[in-house]
């Protein structure tokens, strides 16, 4: 499994990835990291997974609760969640038995939004 990428955070929140695209050009490394995250959310199933988790209490959900709303099998859901995890957008937590809950990393989504936001005059 690929190593998870560091979370993109807002510079004002103490972390730093890169300035908004309109402020400064990205380095090659920053562009690569950003592209991985954007590719992860460019999939309709992954967008729906994020939406379901964001709408759930604690912005989290068990894989077992995500199969029915999406009409997909548990292995397919797990595949997509692993992609989101590798991109640093969700984090897994194994709980009692074989249940794994995934929680949205809200700072990662906020960071993406801040990087993509156009400069307002």
C-alpha positions in Angstrom: 0.0 0.0 0.0 1.4 3.5 -0.9 2.7 5.7 1.9 0.0 8.3 2.9 0.9 11.8 1.8 1.2 14.5 4.4 -1.9 16.5 5.0 -2.2 19.8 3.1 -2.9 22.4 5.7 -3.5 26.1 5.5 -0.3 28.1 6.3 -2.3 30.0 9.0 -3.2 26.7 10.7 0.5 26.0 11.4 1.2 23.7 8.5 2.4 24.6 5.0 2.1 22.9 1.6 1.9 25.7 -0.8 0.4 29.1 -1.4 -2.8 29.4 -3.4 -2.3 28.7 -7.1 -2.9 32.3 -7.9 -0.3 33.5 -5.5 2.8 31.6 -6.6 3.8 28.8 -9.0 4.0 25.3 -7.5 7.2 23.4 -7.2 7.4 20.0 -9.0 7.0 18.2 -5.7 4.0 20.4 -4.6 2.4 19.8 -8.0 2.9 16.0 -7.6 1.4 16.0 -4.1 -1.5 18.1 -5.1 -2.2 16.0 -8.2 -2.4 12.8 -6.1 -5.1 14.4 -3.9 -7.0 15.8 -6.8 -6.9 12.5 -8.7 -8.2 10.8 -5.6 -11.3 13.0 -5.4 -11.8 13.1 -9.2 -13.6 9.7 -9.0 -17.4 9.9 -8.6 -17.5 7.0 -6.2 -14.8 8.6 -4.0 -16.7 12.0 -4.1 -19.8 10.2 -2.9 -17.9 8.4 -0.1 -16.5 11.7 1.1 -20.0 13.2 0.9 -21.5 10.3 2.9 -18.8 10.6 5.6 -19.0 14.4 5.8 -22.8 14.1 6.3 -22.4 11.5 9.1 -21.9 12.2 12.8 -18.2 12.9 13.4 -17.5 12.9 9.7 -16.9 9.2 9.8 -18.4 5.9 8.7 -17.8 2.2 8.9 -17.1 0.4 5.6 -20.2 -1.7 6.4 -22.4 1.3 6.3 -21.2 2.5 3.0 -21.9 -0.5 0.8 -25.7 -0.2 0.6 -25.9 3.6 -0.2 -23.5 3.2 -3.0 -24.7 -0.2 -4.2 -21.1 -1.6 -4.2 -19.4 -4.5 -2.6 -17.3 -4.1 0.5 -14.0 -4.9 -1.3 -14.8 -2.1 -3.9 -15.6 0.3 -1.1 -12.4 -0.6 0.7 -10.4 -0.1 -2.5 -11.7 3.5 -2.9 -11.2 4.2 0.8 -7.6 3.1 0.5 -7.1 5.6 -2.4 -8.6 8.4 -0.2 -6.4 7.3 2.7 -3.2 7.3 0.5 -4.1 10.8 -0.5 -4.4 11.9 3.1 -8.1 12.8 2.8 -9.4 10.1 5.3 -7.9 8.2 8.1 -8.9 4.6 9.1 -9.5 3.4 12.6 -9.9 -0.3 13.3 -12.5 -0.9 16.0 -14.0 -4.0 17.7 -13.7 -7.0 15.5 -13.1 -6.4 11.8 -14.9 -3.1 11.7 -12.9 -0.2 10.2 -14.2 3.3 10.4 -12.9 6.0 8.1 -12.9 9.7 9.2 -12.5 12.7 6.9 -9.4 14.8 7.5 -11.2 18.2 7.3 -7.9 20.1 7.3 -6.9 18.3 4.1 -10.1 19.4 2.4 -9.9 22.9 3.7 -6.3 23.0 2.5 -7.3 21.9 -1.0 -10.0 24.5 -1.1 -7.6 27.2 0.0 -5.0 26.2 -2.6 -7.5 26.2 -5.4 -9.4 29.3 -4.4 -8.9 32.2 -6.8 -7.6 35.5 -5.6 -10.4 38.0 -5.0 -9.9 41.6 -5.9 
